[in-house]
């Protein structure tokens, strides 16, 4: 029994690279511990070992499965591993076991002589906080289960835990007529499905303004932009951006505010345009006080063909005008007159 234990230990001795170093714990079905000097008790350091299947950036609190690929200078029949992560939580895959914070083999991998062996199914759950994560690992090989020497190699791999979306800019700028332009930028996007622009009048209860498709995956700066109309339902409006991943997870930008002090009256929208004879033509108006407004439809010859006086209130208003069946198809002008303010005129096309 002692001889068997000794020979298996010789085959399966491993190393893990740690700046602080940990105690060596030998086992006939795996090994943990060793300093940065390497596994000198197990033969010659040779070949390459590589961690594959894990990207250079990962999401927080997410389970990942990856591999170690060991290619010694000479083909081997049996292989083993030892690995530790600086953060997050490792879990054992098939043929492995957890020993403290490390994962090692529970029995030799392989059984057929191969020049390179891939140990699959190593599991790691990333931490909830962003930052760097470093894996220190080693692999060993042996020609049989009775040999006391064989090749080994050590290595490290680093990834960075990042938020699904990294916002690097979020601005609100006036573009006139009480309209604003909402712009945001992302430095990185990982598995991002879309953005939701949300709006609030009290900074606590937000509602959806619009959705914008995301780039999905990006490592370069992306810029997005939408516009919105301010009215006088509040003196101050609050905006934020919600990013939504393909799996439904969400995160939020900071909150931006903008004042909604309307000056005078302006026409925001006239629709439908083109409009059909017999339809209602809708005019959206925003004003800074309660007052009367005249809505006048004029044909290309300058003749008034329809008019309506309407009381409008401070803020947003929608006024409808029925297009008479006596009208003919052509180009018209919707004119809005409010007190001594300059006349507002919108081109309207009417079709049969």
N, C-alpha and C positions, 0 to 999 in steps of 0.2 A: 504493500500500500504506500509506503513512504517513497519507494522508487517511482511508482506511477505518478504520485503527486509532484515529485520533483521534475519529472520529464515534461508533464503537462504545463507546469509553471514556466519551464524554460521556453516552451513554445508560445505561451500566451501572455508573457509579460508585456505590459504596455506603458506608455507615458502620457501625461497630460502637462501642457505648458501653462504654468501659473506664475504670476509675478511674485505671489506670496509664498508659493510652494505648499504642498500638503504631504501628509504622511503616506508612506508606501503601504498598501494593503494587498497582499498576495492571496490568490484564490485559485483553486484548480479549475474553476469555470469563469475566469475573468480576473482583471486586475485594475486597480485604480491607484492613482498617486504616482509620483516621481517628480523630480525637479527638472529644470530646463536643460540639464546635461544630457537627457535622453535615456533610452532603455539599453544601456551598455551591457546589461547582464544577458541580453538576448541576441548577441551576434553583431551584425554590421548594419550601420545606418546606410540605406541605399534606396534608390527609386524615388518616386513621387507619391504624395497623397493629396487628394483634392476634395473639397466639399462642393457638391453640386446640388442643384435643385432649389437653391435659396437665392433670392434676388438681392441686389445691393441696397434696396429699400423695402421695408415691410410695414404692415399696419400694426397698430397697438392691439394687444389682447386678442391675438389671432393664432390659431393652430397651424403650423407648417410641418410638412414632412419632407426630408431631404436625404441625401446619400453621402457616403464617403467612398472614394475610388482610390484604391491602393495599387500602384504599378511598381513592383520591385524590379531590380535589374535582372533577376532571374525568376522564371516561373515557379510558383509555389502551389501547394495543394490545399493548405489550410490558412485561414486568415482570422484576425481578431481586431478589436478596436477599443479605444477609450476616448471619451469626449466630455468636455465641460463648457458651459456657457457663462459669460460674465453677468448676464441678466436674463430674466425670463425663466421658464421652467422646462427642462428636458424630460422626456418620457421614453421608456424603452419600447422598441419595436419587437418584431418577431426575432427570437434567438438572442435577445438582449435582456439586461436587467438594470435596475436603478440601484446605485450604491451612493448614498448621500445625495450630493448634487450632481453626480456624474452618471453617465451611462456607459456600460461595458458589455462585452459578449457574455452570454450565459453558457455557451458551448462553441467550439470552433465552427466557423463558417467554411463552406466549400466541401472538399472531398474529391475534386477533380483538379488536376494540375492545370493552371491557367496563368497567363502572363499578367493579367490584371483582374482584380476582383472588386465588384461594387457591393458594398453593404448598404442595403436599402431600408427604408422605413424608420429612420431616426426621427423622432417627433420633438417639436419644440413649440411652446406657447410664448409668444412675445409678451413683454411687459406692457402695462397700461400706460406708462409714461414714454415720451419720445426720447431719443438719444441713441448712442452707439451700442451695439452688442457684438462681443467678440467670442468666437468659438476657438478653443484650444483642443487639439486632438492628435491622436497617433494611431497608426495601424501596424500590425506585425504579420509576418508570414512564416510558414514552416513547411517542409517537405513531407513530414509525417507527424504523428502524434507522439512519437518517441524521441524526436530530435531535441536537443537542448540548445540549439542555436538556429538562427534564421534572420532574415532581413527585417528592418523596421524603419519607419519614417514618421516624422512629426510635422505638424503644420498649424496654421491659424487662418481664420476667415472672419471678416468683419462685415456687418450689415448695419443699417441705420433704421431705427423705428421712427416713422414719420406719420403725421396726420394724413388722412386720405386726401385732404386738400389743404394746401398752404396758401392762405390769403396774403398777398403782399401789397394790396391797394384796394381801397373802397372809398369812392368819392361821389358827392352829389353836387351838380353844377346847374345853375339856371341857364336855360336856353331861350328865354323870353316868353311873353304871353302866359306867365305862370306855369310854364312847362319846365320840367327838370330832366336832366340826364343822369342816370344812375350807372356808374361804371365800377367794375371790380376786376382785379387781376389775381391770377394764381401762379405760383412758382412751380408747384407740383400738383398733379392729380393722379390718384391711384384708384382704379376701378370706380370712377365717379360716373353716375348716370345723368344727373341733371342738377340745376340750381333752381331754387324758389326764392323770388324776391318778395319779402313780406313787409307790410305797412301797418302802422299803428298810430292812433291819435293820443294814446296815453303812455306809451313806452312799455306797457305790460302785456296788453292783449293785441296780438298781431294776426293779420289776415293775409291770405295769398293775393299778391298783385299779379304775378305772371310767372311762368316757368320758362327756363332756357336750357337747352341741351348742353351737356358738358362734353369736353374732349375725350373723356374716358380714362386714358392714361397718357400722361405728359410729364416731361422733365424740363420743359421750357416755359417761359412766361406766356400765359394766355390772357387775352383781354375780352371782357364781355360788357355789353351795354344795353340798357333799356331806358325808355322815357316814361314819365308819369305827369299827370295833370294835377296841380294843386287847386283846392277850392277853399272856401272859408268855413268849413265844418269844424275846423280847429285852427288855433294860432300856430301850432307846431306839429309837424309830422315826424315820425320815427321810421327808419328803414333798417332792415338787416337782410343778409343773404344766408339762405339755408342750402348747404350742399348735401345731396342724397346719393349714397353709394348704390351700386347695382344690387346689393343685398339688403337695402333698405335702411342701413345705418345713416345717421345724420349728424352734422356739426354746423355751428353757426359762426358767422363773422361778428365783429363788433357792431354796435348800433350807431347809425348816423342820423342827425336831425336836420330839418330844414324849416324855415319860417314860411308861413302861408299868407302873408299880408298882400292881398290882391289890391291893385291900384286901377281904378276905372273898370271898364267893361270890355270884354273881348269875346269873339266867337271861337269856340273850341273846335266844333265839328258840325258839318251839315251832311245829312244822309237820309235815305240812300241817294247816291249820286254816281251814275245816272238814276233818275227817278221815273216811274211810270205815271202816266195820266190816271188820275183817280186815287193815287196813293197819298199817304201822309208824308210830307217832307219835314223832317225833324231838324231843329236847330238847337245846338247846345251852347249855352251862354254862361259865363262866369262874371259876376259883378261884385263890387265892394260895398253895395248898399241896396236897400229896398227902393225900387223906382219903377216907372213905366218904360216900356220899350216898344218901338214900332218895327214890325217885321213886314217887309215890302218885297214883292216879287215883280221884277221888271223884265220885259222882253228886250230883244236886241235893238228895237227901234226906240227904246227909252220909255215905253208906255207901261204904266202900272197895271198889272193884270190881276193882282191879288194883294191884300194887305190885312194886317191884324195888329191890334194894340193889346199888349199883354203886360200884366203886373209881374215883375220878376223880383226875387228876393236875394238878399246877400248870400253869395256862394254860388252853387251850381244850379242851373235851370235847364229844362228841356221843353221846348215849345214846338208843337206840331201844327202844320198848315196843310189842309187838304188841297190837292191839285185838282182843279176843276176839270170836268170832262169837256169843257169848251176850249181848253188850251190845245195848242198844236205842238207837235214835237219840234225841238230846237234848243238853242242856247238861251239861258236866262241868268239873271243876277238876283241873288238873295241879299237884300240890304237891311242892315239892322241899325236903327237910330235910337240913341239913348241921350236925352237931354242935350247938353251942349258939346258932348263928346264927338270926336271925328266919326264919320260914318264908316261902318264896317261892311264890306261887299265881298261876297263869295260867288264864284261862277258855278252855275248849276245846269246840268244837261237833262232835258226831259224827253223821254221816248214814249212811243205808243205802246 
